[in-house]
Amino acid sequence: MKYRHLFFDLDHTLWDFETNAKETLKDLYQSNALHERGITDFDTFYERYSYHNERLWDRYTKGFIKQEELRWKRVWLAMLDFKIADELLARALSQQFLELLPSKTNLFPYTVEILEYLKAKRYHLHLVTNGFEKVQHSKLKQSRLDGYFEAVITSEGSNSLKPNKEIFDYALEQTGASIEESIMIGDNLDADIQGGINAGLDTIFVNHLNVVPHVTPTYTVHHLKELESIL
């Protein structure tokens, strides 16, 4: 085998963030009676949350904002779109979101099967994630994925963020892996693929959404089962 160490992204690659986040926000929408506070349409609220979340994550990964600002302002800005300027509520919802989100267990199709397949072939499986330490470990435990990964490298633990080379260097150091025997697998062209390239790694782009890539990965798959043809 050319590769021995496989470094996976978690959110949007294995763990279905969109579905889980939507379920979580729907629960909070109902439990906090947000329809009585002026947020009259949940789907629009979720669309605005997703928009602000994506924009703020981009700013966070580029180092323009801190973790705490990302956590609560995505809710705050979504509420402002409904002309609700209640910072206390936004912060409370943000905290509830982070507590409830990891309990959701929706995975992309074939996630468990491909991890079983790779384990059986004696690959060393690891995670490299920009997600928050406590939240990511909780997601793995609740989804029963924690037993598959030997190392979980987070932005907090490494003091760096994808696509920066430093987080990948840290991951290689922590796992004792060499660049030549390692490959990065993820859905995000900038964080995972360009990040892997920055670190000198081969990459696999998991193109769930069938987008046109602006970065050239070593391999591309559109379904996790297709990893069997590569690994």
C-alpha positions in Angstrom: 0.0 0.0 0.0 1.3 3.4 -0.9 -0.7 5.0 1.9 -0.7 3.9 5.5 -2.2 7.0 7.3 -5.5 8.4 6.2 -6.5 11.8 7.6 -10.2 12.5 7.4 -12.2 15.7 7.8 -15.3 15.2 9.9 -18.0 17.8 9.2 -19.6 17.6 5.7 -17.3 14.6 4.9 -18.5 11.9 7.3 -20.8 13.6 9.7 -23.7 15.3 8.0 -23.4 18.8 9.4 -26.3 20.3 7.4 -28.8 17.7 8.4 -27.7 17.7 12.0 -27.6 21.5 12.3 -31.0 21.8 10.8 -32.5 19.3 13.2 -30.8 21.1 16.2 -32.1 24.5 15.2 -35.5 23.1 14.6 -35.5 21.7 18.2 -34.4 25.1 19.6 -36.9 26.9 17.4 -39.7 24.9 19.1 -38.3 24.7 22.6 -37.7 28.5 22.8 -41.0 29.3 21.0 -39.1 31.5 18.5 -42.2 31.9 16.4 -43.6 34.0 19.3 -40.6 36.2 19.2 -40.9 37.2 15.6 -39.1 34.4 13.8 -42.2 33.3 11.9 -40.6 31.0 9.4 -38.2 28.3 10.4 -36.9 27.5 6.9 -36.0 31.2 6.3 -34.3 31.4 9.7 -32.2 28.3 8.9 -31.3 29.7 5.5 -30.1 32.9 7.1 -28.2 31.0 9.9 -26.5 28.9 7.3 -25.5 31.9 5.3 -24.0 33.7 8.3 -22.4 30.5 9.6 -20.6 29.9 6.3 -19.4 33.5 6.1 -18.2 33.6 9.7 -16.4 30.2 9.4 -14.5 31.6 6.4 -13.4 34.6 8.5 -12.6 32.4 11.4 -10.4 30.1 9.3 -8.6 33.1 7.9 -7.9 34.4 11.4 -10.0 37.5 11.3 -12.3 36.6 14.2 -12.0 34.4 17.3 -13.9 31.3 18.2 -16.3 32.9 20.6 -17.4 35.5 18.0 -18.1 32.8 15.5 -20.2 30.8 18.0 -22.7 33.4 18.9 -22.7 35.9 16.1 -24.0 33.4 13.5 -27.2 33.2 15.6 -27.2 37.0 16.3 -26.9 37.9 12.7 -29.7 35.5 11.7 -31.9 37.0 14.3 -31.1 40.5 13.1 -32.4 39.5 9.6 -35.8 39.2 11.4 -35.2 42.6 13.1 -34.6 41.0 16.5 -31.8 42.6 18.4 -31.6 40.4 21.5 -28.0 39.6 22.4 -28.9 37.6 25.5 -31.2 35.4 23.5 -28.6 34.9 20.8 -25.9 33.9 23.3 -28.3 31.5 25.0 -29.4 29.9 21.7 -25.7 29.6 20.7 -24.9 27.8 23.9 -27.9 25.5 23.6 -26.9 24.8 20.0 -23.4 23.7 20.9 -24.8 21.4 23.7 -27.5 19.8 21.5 -25.7 19.5 18.2 -23.3 16.7 19.1 -26.2 14.5 20.1 -27.3 14.3 16.5 -26.0 11.3 14.6 -26.8 11.7 10.9 -23.9 10.4 8.8 -23.3 10.4 5.1 -24.2 7.2 3.4 -21.6 4.4 3.7 -19.7 6.2 6.4 -19.5 3.2 8.8 -19.1 0.7 6.0 -16.1 2.5 4.6 -14.4 3.0 8.0 -14.9 -0.8 8.6 -13.4 -1.5 5.2 -10.4 0.7 5.8 -9.8 -0.7 9.3 -9.9 -4.2 8.0 -7.2 -3.2 5.5 -5.1 -2.0 8.5 -5.0 1.6 7.6 -4.3 4.1 10.4 -7.3 6.4 10.5 -7.1 9.9 11.9 -9.2 13.1 11.9 -8.0 16.7 11.2 -10.8 19.1 11.9 -11.3 22.8 12.4 -14.2 22.1 14.8 -14.1 22.8 18.5 -12.4 20.2 20.6 -15.2 19.3 23.1 -17.9 19.4 20.4 -16.0 17.2 17.9 -15.2 14.5 20.5 -18.8 14.5 21.6 -20.0 14.1 18.0 -17.7 11.1 17.5 -18.8 9.5 20.7 -22.6 10.0 20.1 -22.2 8.8 16.5 -20.2 5.8 17.6 -17.3 6.8 15.3 -14.7 7.4 18.1 -13.4 3.8 18.0 -12.3 4.1 14.4 -9.8 6.9 14.8 -6.4 6.7 16.4 -5.8 10.5 16.6 -8.2 13.4 16.5 -6.4 16.6 15.6 -8.5 19.8 16.2 -7.7 23.4 15.6 -7.7 24.0 19.3 -5.3 21.2 20.1 -2.9 22.1 17.3 -3.2 25.9 17.8 -3.7 26.2 14.0 -6.4 25.9 11.4 -6.8 24.2 8.0 -5.6 25.2 5.4 -2.5 26.3 7.3 0.4 24.0 6.9 1.0 24.0 10.7 -2.0 21.9 11.6 -1.0 19.2 9.1 2.6 19.2 10.3 1.2 18.8 13.9 -1.0 15.9 12.7 2.0 14.1 11.1 4.1 14.7 14.2 1.4 13.4 16.6 0.8 10.3 14.5 4.3 9.5 13.5 3.3 9.5 9.8 5.4 10.6 6.9 4.1 12.8 4.1 4.7 10.1 1.5 2.5 7.5 3.3 -0.3 9.9 4.2 -3.4 11.3 2.4 -6.0 14.0 3.3 -9.6 13.2 2.7 -12.2 16.0 2.8 -15.1 17.9 1.3 -13.7 21.4 1.5 -11.6 22.5 -1.4 -9.9 25.3 0.5 -9.4 23.9 4.0 -8.9 20.2 3.2 -7.6 20.0 -0.4 -5.6 23.2 -0.6 -4.6 22.7 3.0 -3.3 19.2 2.2 -1.5 20.5 -0.8 0.1 23.2 1.3 1.5 20.5 3.5 2.8 18.3 0.6 0.1 15.7 1.0 -1.9 13.8 -1.6 -5.6 14.5 -1.3 -9.0 13.0 -2.0 -11.8 15.5 -2.7 -15.2 14.1 -1.4 -17.4 16.0 -3.8 -20.8 15.3 -2.2 -22.3 18.4 -3.9 -20.9 17.8 -7.3 -19.2 21.2 -7.5 -16.7 22.3 -10.1 -13.3 22.3 -8.2 -11.1 25.3 -8.3 -8.2 23.3 -6.8 -6.8 20.1 -8.3 -6.9 17.2 -5.8 -5.0 13.9 -6.4 -8.3 12.0 -6.5 -12.0 12.9 -6.6 -14.9 10.8 -5.4 -18.6 11.6 -5.2 -19.7 9.0 -2.8 -17.7 7.5 0.2 -18.0 4.0 -1.3 -15.8 5.1 -4.2 -12.9 5.3 -1.8 -12.7 1.6 -2.2 -11.4 2.1 -5.7 -8.5 4.2 -4.4 -7.6 2.7 -1.0 
